Amino acid sequence: MSLLTCLRAAFLGGLLVVANGVSVAATPFVDSLPRTPGPAGSPLPPARPSAGDTLPTANRVLVRKSERRMYLMRGDEVLRSYRVALGLNPVGHKEREGDFRTPEGRYQLVKRNPRSDFFMSMKVSYPNPDDVARARRNGWAPGGSIMIHGLPNDPRKGLDYYATRDWTDGCIAVSNADMLEIWMLVSDGTTIDIQP
């Protein structure tokens, strides 16, 4: 059974997932699906997928740094929205290695790593040729290894620290439960637009 199949089963079943020593309570996906209107005045029951239903797939990821939000998009429709943490120096486009900035621009999600130093990671295609040329003009290395990822597998701070501030070296961080959902809803090669 593949990792994706195991994750999907755990997520859809609302099970507790343990990965790299970090436990994540996975909220059942069916509770976040659109509701079907019921009779007037009655509560709306959760939609339940039929055997042929599949998870929605995002065809674009949008990050708005000033809002600290990530949106999974399908066309103009927002499928999901998440709070994000950015680099320690979040304002402005990443210019060089070690500036602790999160890049701005259009990139792709090119690779995923289920065994990273964080709870899963998806690599952003930074630096692109323009980023490399800009850094070289200034005599700098452009940096790299920009990811969307969850919490550190070996946290050095309390959970409140990670939940309330920008703490990465330039990556885009989400909660572990959010990372699990993003992992399942976003394919390799998906465009990610990172806006100021």
C-alpha positions as CSV (number, residue, x, y, z in Angstrom):
1,M,0.0,0.0,0.0
2,S,1.5,3.4,-1.0
3,L,2.0,6.2,1.4
4,L,-0.6,8.3,-0.4
5,T,-3.2,5.5,-0.1
6,C,-2.4,5.1,3.7
7,L,-2.7,8.9,4.2
8,R,-5.9,9.1,2.3
9,A,-7.4,6.2,4.3
10,A,-6.3,7.7,7.6
11,F,-7.6,11.1,6.6
12,L,-10.9,10.0,5.3
13,G,-11.4,7.8,8.4
14,G,-10.6,10.6,10.8
15,L,-7.9,8.5,12.4
16,L,-5.0,9.6,14.5
17,V,-1.9,9.7,12.2
18,V,1.5,9.3,13.6
19,A,4.4,10.3,11.4
20,N,8.0,10.8,12.4
21,G,6.9,10.8,16.1
22,V,4.4,13.6,15.6
23,S,0.7,12.7,16.1
24,V,-1.9,14.5,14.1
25,A,-5.6,14.3,14.7
26,A,-7.0,14.1,11.2
27,T,-10.4,15.7,10.8
28,P,-12.5,13.6,8.5
29,F,-12.6,15.1,5.0
30,V,-16.3,14.4,4.7
31,D,-17.1,17.0,7.4
32,S,-15.5,19.8,5.3
33,L,-17.3,19.0,2.0
34,P,-20.1,21.3,0.9
35,R,-23.4,20.7,2.6
36,T,-26.6,19.7,0.8
37,P,-29.6,21.8,1.8
38,G,-32.1,19.9,4.0
39,P,-35.7,20.7,4.8
40,A,-36.4,24.3,6.0
41,G,-35.4,24.7,9.6
42,S,-33.5,21.4,9.8
43,P,-29.7,21.2,10.4
44,L,-27.7,20.4,7.4
45,P,-26.3,16.8,7.5
46,P,-22.7,16.3,6.5
47,A,-22.3,15.3,2.8
48,R,-21.1,11.8,2.5
49,P,-19.1,10.8,-0.6
50,S,-20.3,7.9,-2.6
51,A,-18.0,5.0,-3.6
52,G,-17.1,6.8,-6.9
53,D,-16.4,10.2,-5.4
54,T,-12.8,11.4,-5.3
55,L,-11.0,14.2,-3.4
56,P,-11.0,17.6,-5.1
57,T,-7.7,18.4,-6.7
58,A,-6.3,22.0,-6.7
59,N,-4.9,23.2,-9.9
60,R,-3.2,26.3,-8.3
61,V,-1.9,27.3,-4.9
62,L,-2.1,31.0,-3.9
63,V,-0.1,32.4,-1.0
64,R,-0.8,36.0,0.2
65,K,2.1,36.8,2.5
66,S,0.5,39.9,4.0
67,E,-2.6,37.9,5.0
68,R,-0.5,34.9,6.1
69,R,-3.0,32.7,4.1
70,M,-2.6,29.9,1.6
71,Y,-5.5,29.1,-0.8
72,L,-5.9,25.9,-2.7
73,M,-7.7,26.9,-5.9
74,R,-9.6,25.1,-8.7
75,G,-10.1,27.8,-11.3
76,D,-11.6,30.7,-9.5
77,E,-13.0,28.5,-6.7
78,V,-11.3,28.4,-3.3
79,L,-11.2,24.8,-2.2
80,R,-9.4,25.3,1.1
81,S,-7.7,28.2,3.0
82,Y,-5.0,27.8,5.6
83,R,-3.0,30.0,8.0
84,V,0.7,30.0,7.2
85,A,4.0,31.0,8.8
86,L,6.7,32.6,6.7
87,G,10.4,33.3,6.9
88,L,11.7,35.2,9.9
89,N,12.2,38.3,7.6
90,P,8.9,38.0,5.7
91,V,8.6,41.4,3.9
92,G,10.0,41.5,0.3
93,H,11.1,39.0,-2.2
94,K,13.9,36.5,-1.4
95,E,17.1,37.9,-2.8
96,R,19.9,35.6,-1.5
97,E,20.7,32.7,0.7
98,G,20.3,33.4,4.4
99,D,18.0,36.4,4.1
100,F,15.2,34.5,5.8
101,R,12.7,35.8,3.2
102,T,9.9,33.8,1.5
103,P,10.1,34.3,-2.3
104,E,7.5,36.1,-4.3
105,G,6.4,35.2,-7.8
106,R,5.1,32.3,-9.8
107,Y,6.7,28.9,-9.2
108,Q,5.8,25.2,-9.3
109,L,5.6,22.5,-6.7
110,V,8.1,20.1,-8.1
111,K,8.8,17.4,-5.5
112,R,7.5,16.0,-2.2
113,N,9.4,14.5,0.7
114,P,7.5,12.4,3.3
115,R,10.7,12.0,5.3
116,S,11.9,15.6,5.6
117,D,13.0,17.3,8.8
118,F,9.5,18.6,9.0
119,F,6.1,16.9,8.9
120,M,6.1,16.3,5.1
121,S,7.4,18.8,2.6
122,M,6.6,19.9,-0.9
123,K,9.5,21.7,-2.8
124,V,8.9,25.1,-4.5
125,S,10.8,25.6,-7.7
126,Y,12.7,28.7,-6.3
127,P,15.1,29.9,-7.6
128,N,14.0,30.4,-11.2
129,P,16.4,31.8,-13.9
130,D,15.4,35.4,-13.0
131,D,16.1,34.8,-9.3
132,V,19.5,33.3,-10.1
133,A,20.4,36.2,-12.5
134,R,19.4,38.8,-9.9
135,A,21.4,37.2,-7.1
136,R,24.5,36.8,-9.4
137,R,24.4,40.5,-10.4
138,N,24.8,41.3,-6.7
139,G,27.4,38.6,-6.1
140,W,25.1,36.5,-3.9
141,A,24.0,32.9,-3.9
142,P,20.2,32.8,-4.5
143,G,19.5,30.1,-1.9
144,G,17.0,27.4,-2.4
145,S,15.3,24.5,-0.6
146,I,12.0,26.5,-0.3
147,M,9.2,24.2,0.8
148,I,5.7,24.0,2.0
149,H,5.9,22.0,5.2
150,G,4.4,21.2,8.6
151,L,6.0,21.5,12.0
152,P,9.5,20.4,12.8
153,N,9.9,16.7,13.6
154,D,12.2,17.8,16.5
155,P,10.5,21.0,17.8
156,R,12.8,23.3,19.8
157,K,9.9,25.6,20.8
158,G,6.4,25.2,22.2
159,L,3.5,24.7,19.8
160,D,2.2,28.3,20.6
161,Y,5.5,29.7,19.1
162,Y,4.9,27.9,15.8
163,A,1.2,28.8,15.7
164,T,1.5,32.5,16.3
165,R,4.7,33.8,14.5
166,D,6.8,33.6,11.4
167,W,9.5,31.1,12.2
168,T,11.0,29.5,9.0
169,D,14.2,30.2,7.1
170,G,12.1,31.3,4.1
171,C,9.7,28.4,3.7
172,I,5.9,28.3,4.0
173,A,4.8,26.4,7.1
174,V,1.3,25.1,8.0
175,S,0.0,22.9,10.8
176,N,0.6,19.2,10.5
177,A,-3.1,18.5,9.9
178,D,-3.2,21.1,7.2
179,M,-0.1,19.7,5.6
180,L,-1.7,16.3,5.4
181,E,-4.7,17.8,3.6
182,I,-2.5,19.8,1.2
183,W,-0.4,16.7,0.5
184,M,-3.5,14.9,-0.7
185,L,-5.2,17.8,-2.7
186,V,-2.1,19.2,-4.5
187,S,-0.2,17.3,-7.2
188,D,3.4,17.7,-8.2
189,G,3.7,20.3,-11.0
190,T,1.0,22.5,-9.6
191,T,1.6,26.3,-10.0
192,I,2.1,28.2,-6.8
193,D,1.7,32.0,-6.9
194,I,3.3,33.8,-3.9
195,Q,2.1,37.3,-3.5
196,P,3.3,40.1,-1.2
